[in-house]
Amino acid sequence: MNVFQEAEKLSTYLRKRREEGIHCVGFVPTMGALHQGHLTLVKQAMEECDLVVVSIFVNPTQFNDPSDLEKYPRPIGRDMELLLESGVDALFFPQVEEMYGSNYTSTQIDLGGLDEILEGAQRPGHFQGVANVVRRLFDIVEADRAYFGQKDFQQTRVIHQMKAHYHPKVELRIVPIVREANGLAMSSRNERLSSELRDRAGFIYRCLLKLKADIPLNGLDEALFQARRCLKKEEGCVLEYLDVVHQENLQPLDQMKEGQKAVVLVAVLYGGVRLLDNLLL
Ligand code: AMP
C-alpha cells in the first residue's frame, strides 16, 4: 500500500497509474478509526474499481464542538493494518496544514438549504465543513467513483449537491448501513459507549423497524408519536430529532403515499454520545 501525506505526490502517483492503463479510480473518504462499516465501503470499491484510494483525515472544520474533535479516536497504526489487509492501493493521510495551507480558501457552497435542517440545525457549519473538505479531496483524487455510507444519510444528500456544482462526473455510490449484532449502526463514536450501553443501544434500530411496521397500520402521525415515545422512555436517551422526510430534499412528509420515497432519520444522545441512524421506508 502506498501511503501519501502530500496531495501533490498522490496526484503524481495517480497520473502515472492512469498512464499505465488504470481506468476506474475509486475513492473512500474517512476520518479513520475504521470499523466494518468503512471496510464494507472499501470492499465494494475494490470490487468495482481498478484502483482504490482511501483517505483518513479528521477534518477540523466539520466539528462544531472542540471537545468532540479532541476526543475523536485516531488509531492510525491499526487503521493502516486493516487497509493493508484489505488490499487498497493508496492511503491519503494528510495533516491539517496540507489540506488547509495558506493558499486555501473555503467557500460557502450552495447546498440548497440541506445544511440548515435536521443534523445541520443541531450542528451549525457542520455540512459546509463536510462539503468543503470533500470538494478539496475530490480535487486531489479526481476519482471516477466515490463511496459513502447510507449511515450518514443527510451527508450523502449534501455531497450529491456539492458534486453537482463542482464534480459532476464523479459517480456517487451509497453503501447500506452496516450494523452490530444488536442492530446498532456501526460508528467510530460507539467506542465511547460503555459496554453496557453499547449492548442496550439496539433499541434505536428496533424503534425504527417498529415505526416502519406501524405506518401502514396506524398512519404516519401516530407511528411517529409512538416511535418518539419509544426512544424517550429508554433510560439515558435524549431524543434530538426523529423525522420522516423525503429521500431527496429531506423535507418533512405529513403523509405516506403509495411509492413515496421516504426515510426516517434519527439522532439521539445516549450516555452522552451522539448516535445517528436511519431507515428507508
Ligand atoms: P467517517 O469516518 O465517520 O467520516 O465515515 C466515513 C464513511 O464511512 C462515510 O461515508 C460514512 O457514512 C461511512 N460509514 C460509517 N459508518 C458506516 C456504517 N455503519 N455503515 C455504512 N457506512 C458507514
Boltz pocket constraint, residues with backbone or C-beta under 6 A from the ligand:
constraints:
  - pocket:
      binder: B
      contacts: [[A, 29], [A, 30], [A, 31], [A, 32], [A, 37], [A, 38], [A, 40], [A, 41], [A, 147], [A, 148], [A, 149], [A, 150], [A, 151], [A, 152], [A, 175], [A, 176], [A, 177], [A, 178], [A, 179], [A, 185], [A, 186], [A, 187], [A, 188]]
      max_distance: 6.0
